[in-house]
Amino acid sequence: MSKAVSSPLYAAIDLGSNSFHMLIVRHIDGSVQTMAKIKRKVRLAAGLDDNNALSQEAMQRGWDCLSLFAERLQDIPASNIRIVGTATLRTATNVELFLTQANQILGHPIQVISGEEEAATIYKGVAHTSGGLGRRLVVDIGGASTELIIGEGFDAKALTSLKMGCVTWLERHFKDRQLNAANFNQAIDAAKQTLAPILEQYSQLGWDVCVGASGTVQALQEIMLAQGMDEVITHTKLKRLQKQAMLADHLEELDIEGLTLERALVFPSGLSILIAIFELLEIESMTLAGGALREGLVYEMVEELRQDDIRTRTINSVQVRYQIDVDYAKQVAQLAQSLLKQCGGEDWIAEPQAEMLLTTAAQLHEIGLAIDLKKGGEHSAYLLQNLDLPGYTRAQKHFLGEIARRYREQLSSLPEQYALSGNSAKRVLRLLRLAVLLSHRRNEALQPKFTLQAQGDQLTLRLSAKWLAANPLTTAELDIEANRQSDIGWPLIIDPS
């Protein structure tokens, strides 16, 4: 019996200004699988004195953390390890003292990268893990620097690293730990002044979508979801959270639903920077990116993954890992697209993400069968909502799970979700169920010819009376489906012609 070959491990370490992070992944089935994420709050930037020298205490915190990381690096090939230092190590006047000891502890070289290289690597991490077409603006608020990038596909058009971050702004504008309007206004105005030199270039380049790739944006999304909001960050929501923060007199008293204690100290300063970015660049909305610096480091090391469509790669990887019938998945996806086109396409489902989510659901709806047939829908929902799916947001993963939960047999209304409007979500589910039903013989040549007409929410499916008579099982299932959809207020008529 042959022994399975172990998949290679890769490690990326980011010595940040607030925290040190280590990401360990393995390359498998054309994608990367996260094996470990280790984070320690080192507060390196807080250890800089007036002359930009790191204190002995701050350096010791860093060395202690790296001693923990070193153990996990022992079994990973040196060529698969990348370790970088960012803003604080760029600034520290005694950086060589810190690096000499750090290199000895890790046994691998640490590269202190420039602000522009940091921005470029962040963009690669975003491009490899976040979907969406067109030009994107990426914002990453770190402990001592903020990176802003405009790019398209895998190519960055503008890279900027600014000397402001949630730790430095905390020490500069919230030093008295007061959460009052004066401190917030001062922090926001100072951020705008820092941003001013790039305003013209970035406004002229423009962007179609905006994504945030930082702990601040991650914290914001967790707060918004905990408070029943959707995952899209807007200026209105940022100002609402500023008001919530100002209900506390002191930083130590900050208590916002969904905000972790670990993040609370630097949250107001990070929020101030993000408000300034929204106001100065007139950003309408922002979502959370799937990855950033560490992911960029990993994808740079795995050569086969450098240039590829993110969502296609994710779907292919999941199909291989869970032994999904790829030919049938393709058949259902094409059938679902045909049904949507006959209904009027974007005239019937206006949201541009809907067709992509319908196609993805069709390609992955049988994932749960890898576990069990009887509860296949439940297993599909759990897997899609909990797997790492680069290219899809948290809300989109939740939606895909709820659609897959209902792809056959029992039908119920969808719960509240934030990927699509309720009406569009309902219509996507209806089309997926029809596509699965019409393709149940799993052979494209045996698919019936049909037409589907939509008048508002009423669907009329026309099939040959002769074909229906020759396929009594499908006919019976179509009649049951018509009753199920109609019973919950989604009229479906089966019309023999």
N, C-alpha and C positions, 0 to 999 in steps of 0.2 A: 504494500500500500504506500503510495507516494505521500510525502509530507507536504502540507500546504506551505507555500512561500509567504513569509511575513511581509506585510506592506510596509514600505519605508516610512519612518517617522521624521517630522520636521519640527523645529522649534524656532519661534520668533520671540525675542525679548525686547521690551521697550522700557528704557529707563526714563520715565517721564518726570515732570516737575512736581506732580502731586503723588502719583503712584507708580510703582514698578509692576509691569505685567509680563506674564509668560504665557504664550499660546503654543500648545502642542497639538499637531494634527497628523493624520496619515493620509496618503494619497491612495484612493481606492475607487475603482469603477468610474474613472474619468472625473472624479470630484475630490474634494478634501473633506475628511470627517474629523471633527474636533474631538480630541481625546482628553484634553485637560486645559483649564484656564485657571491660572493662579495669579492673584493680585494681592499686593501689600501696599498700604498707605505709608509712604516714606516721608512725604512732605519735604522734599529736597529744596524746593524754591523758598520755603519758609526759613531755611537755614542760611540764606545769603545775607551777609551783613552790608553795611553802607558802601563798602569797597568791592562788593560782589565776590567775596571770598566765602566758601562754604565752611560752616562751623564744624568742629570735630564731631559734635553730636549728630548733625545731619548726615555726615559721611558715614558714621558708625551705623546709623539706621539703614543706610543703603547697603553697606557691607553685610550686615546681618541678614538682610533680605536676600542678597545674592548667594549667601551660603546655603539658603534653602533651595534656591533655583538650581544651584550647581549639582545637587544630587540627581535631579531629573535629566540633566544633560549628559550624564555618563554613558548612556547606552544609545545615544543618537550620533550618527556620523558627523564629523566636523563640517563636512560640506553642506549638511542639512541644517546648520545652525546660523542664525543671524541675530546679532545683538547691537542695538543702536541706542545712543543717548540723544536727547533733544534739547529744548530751550535752556534749561538751567545749566546743563553741562556745556552748552555753547557759551554761556555767560560767565561761568565761574572762573575766577582768576587762578585758583589753585586746582584746576581740573585734573592736572597730571598726577597730583598727589592721590586724588580719589581713584583715578583710572589704574594706576600702578597696582594698588591693592586689589581693586575689583577684578583686573585681568588675572591676577594670581588665584583669586578665589574661584573664578569661573573656568579657568583653563582655556578660554577662548577670547579672541580679541573683541574689544568694544569699539564700535565706530561712532564717533560723534558726528551726526549728519547736519548739513546746513539747513536753514529754514526752507529754502526752495526744494531741496531733496526730500525733506520731510513732507512738504505739501504734495510733491509728485508721487511719493509712496502712498500717502493717504488716498490720493485720487485712484491709484491702482487698486487699493483695497476696496474702495467704493464701487469702482467699475466692475470688479469681479464678483461682487456680492449683491448689487442692487440693480433691479430692472428699470425699465422706462426708456422711452425713445427721446431723441432730440438732445439738445444741449442742457447740461446740468450745472448748477452752482452747488459746490460742496463747502460746508462750513464746519470746521473742527475747532472747538474751544478747549484748549489744553490748560495745564496749570500755569504756564508762564508765556505761552504763545497761542495765537489764533491763526489758523491757516484758512485761506479762502482760495478756491480753485474753480475755474470754469473749464469744462471739457466736454467732449462728445465722444461716445464710444470709449475707446481706451486711450484717446489722445487728449492731453491737457492743452488748453489754449492760453490760460493765464494762471500763474502760480504766485501766491503771496503768503508770506509768513510775517505776522505783526507781533510786536512785543507787548502783548497784553494777554492775560489769562486769568482763570478764576482764583488762583492763589495770589498772584501779584495784585489783582484788583481788590481782593479781600484785604490785603495788608495796606493798600494805598487808600482805599475809599471806605472801608468798613472797619478801620483799625480800632475805633471805639466800640465796635460790636453793636452799634445802634442801627435799627432797621427803620429809619425815618425817611421822609421824602427828600430831605436835603442830601443824605448819603446816596440814595438811589439816583437822584438827578445828577449829582456830581460824577458818579460812576458811568452813567449813560452818556453824559456830555463828553467825558474824557475818552470814552470808547469811540464816539463819533469823530473826535479830533484825530484819533489814531487811524481811523478808517478813511478820513477825507482824501488823502493822496491817491487812493485807488478808485475813488468813486466814478470818475469820468471814464476810465478804461473799462471797468466792469459794467457800467450802464450801457456803454456803446456795444460791447460784446453781446450782452443780454443772455437769457437762458430760458428754457422751457419748464424745467422742474428744479426744485431746490431740495437738497437733502442735508441733514445734520449728522455728523459722525463723531460725537463726543459724549463724555459722561453727562454733561449738562443736558444735552438733547435726550439721552436715554432716561435721565431722571424726570425730565418734563413729560415724556410719553408715559412713564409709569404713574406719575401723578394724575395725568389726564384720564387714563384708563381706570384708575382707582376711583376717580370722581365721576365716572359715567360719561365722560366725553369721548369723542372719537380720537384716532391717533394723529390726525392732521394738526400741526402746530400753526396757529395764526397769531397776529399781533394782538387781537382782542383777548385771546386766551393768556398770552404772556402778561398783559396788563392786569388781567384778573388775578393771576398768580402773584404778581407784585403786590396787589392789594391784600391778598391772603398773607403774604410774608410780613407786611407792615402791621398786621394785627398783633404781632409780637413786638415788644419793646426792644428786646435784646436778642442777639443771634442765638444764644444758648437756649432761649425760650421758643425758638422756631418750631412750629408744629403744624405741618401741612399734610393732609391725608394723602398717602401714597409716597411721601418723601422719606427715604431711609435716614437713620441717624448718621450713617457713614458719609452721606452726601450733603447733609444739612449745612455744614460749616461753609462750604464754598458755593452753595446754591444761589444765594442772592447776588453774589458777584458775577457768576456765570450767567444768571438771568439778565442782569444789567447789560452785559456785553451783547447778548442775543437780541435784546430789545433795540439796542443801538443799531445793530446790523439790519434788523427788520425795517426800522424807520429810515435809515439813511439809504439803503438799497431798494426800499419800497417793495419788500418781499411780501407776496400774498399768502403763501403757505409753504410749509416745510414738513417732510417726513423723515423718519429715522433711517439712516443707511444701514445696510447689513454688515458692514465691516469698515475698517479704516487702516491705520498704520500697520498694526501687526498682521492683518490679513494681506496687506500689500506686500509685506516682507515675505510671507509664505508663498504667495502666488508668483513672486519673482523667482523663487527657488525651484518651483515645479514647472519646468519648461513647457510641458505639454499643455498646460492650462493658460498660457499667456494671452492667447488671442482666441476668443470663442464667444458665442452668444450665451449669456448667463442662464437664461431660463431653459433654453434647449439642453444645455449641459446638465442642469439640475434634473430635468425630466428624464433624460437618458440614464443618469446615474441611479435615480430612484427605481426606474423600471428594471434595471439590471439587478440591483440589490434585492428587490422584492419579487423578482421573477414574474413580472407582469407580462401578459401576452401582448407584445409590441404591435404585431400586425392588427390585432383586434382593437387595441387602443387607438391606432391610427384610423381604423374604419369608423369607430364611434366619433372621433374628433371631426373627421371629414363630413360625416352625416349631420352632426350638430351644426357645423358651419353652414351646410346646405339648408338646413331647417331655418337658421337665423336669416340667411339671405332671402329665402322665400317669404319670410315674415316682414321683410322690409329693412333688415340690417339695422343701421344706426337710426333709422326713422322709428323703429320699434323699440330698440334698446339704445338710448342715446349715449350712454357713458362709454368712452373709448376703451376702458379697461375690461369691459364686459366680455367681449369676444375672446380676449386673451384668457380670462378666467374660465370661460366655458370650455375652451380648447384644452386648458390644463386639467380641468376636472375630468374631461372625457379621457385624457391620456393616463390619468392616475386613479380613476374611480375604483378599480378593482384591487388596489393595493392591500386592502384588508383580507382578501382571500388567501394571502400568504400565511395568515394565522388561522382562519376558520371561515367556513361558508355561512353557518347559521347566523352569526353576528358580523357578517362581512362589512356591512355599512358602519356599524359602531367602531370596528377596528380601523376601517379606512379613515373615519373622522379623527380618531385618536392619533393615528400616525401622521396625517397631514397637518394637524394642529400642533404637533410636538417635534416633528423632524426639523432639522436645519435645512431650509430650502432657499439657497441663495437666489436672489432675484425677486423674492416675494416678501411683502411686508407682513407684520404680525396680523393685521386685520385681514389681509388676503389669505393667509394660511387658515385663519379661523373660518372664513367664508368657504374656502375649498373643502374644509372638513365637514361643515354643515351641509353642503351640497352633496358630498360623497355619502354622508350618512343616509340620505334620502334618495339615492339614485335608482332604487328599485323597490317594489312591493309597497310597504307602508309609507303613506304620504302625510306629512303634517306641515303646517306653516313654518317658515324660517324664523328663528329667534332674532332679536335685534343684533345687527352687525354693522360694521363701518366701512366695508370695502366698496359696496355699491348702495344705491338707494334701494329701499324696500321693494319697489315696483320692478326695477331691473333685476334684482336678485331672484325674485319670484319667477320672472320670465326665463332667466338662465336655467333655473332648476327644471322648469317645464320642458325646455328643449332637450336637456340632458336626459331626462327620463324617457322622452319619445325616441331619442337617438339610440338609447340602450335597448328599448323594446323592439324597435324596427330592425335591429341588427343581431337579434338574439341567436340566430343560426351561425353567427361568427364567420360568415363568408360573404364577401361583397357581391359575388355573382348571384346570391340568393336573396339579396335585398329587394323589397318591392319598389316599384315606381310609385311615386306619390306627389301630391302638391299640398302645401300647407299655407293657409291664408289666415291673416290676422286682422281682426276688426276690434281695435282696443284690446281688451283682455280676452275676447272670444277667439279661440282657435278652431279652424275647420280643417281636418285632415282627410283628404280625398284619396282613396285607393280603389283599384279595380275590384269590382264585385266578384269577378272570376278568381282573382288572386286570393281574396278573402275566403271564398268558398273552399279553395284548395289548401288553405293554411288555417284550419279551425283553431289551433292553439293560440296563434298570434291574434286571430280575430277575437277570441274570448278575452285575451289579455288587454287588447285595445279597448274593448267595451268596459272592462273593469277600470282601466286607467281613465277613461272618459268620465266614469262615475266618480272616481276618487278626486280628480281635479275639479269637476263641477261642484261636488259636495262642499269643497272649501272655498267656493266662490271664484274658481278659475275655469270658466266654461270651455269645454272641449267637445267638439262634435266629430264623430267618425262618419264620413259620408261615402258609401259605396257608389261608384260611378261606372 
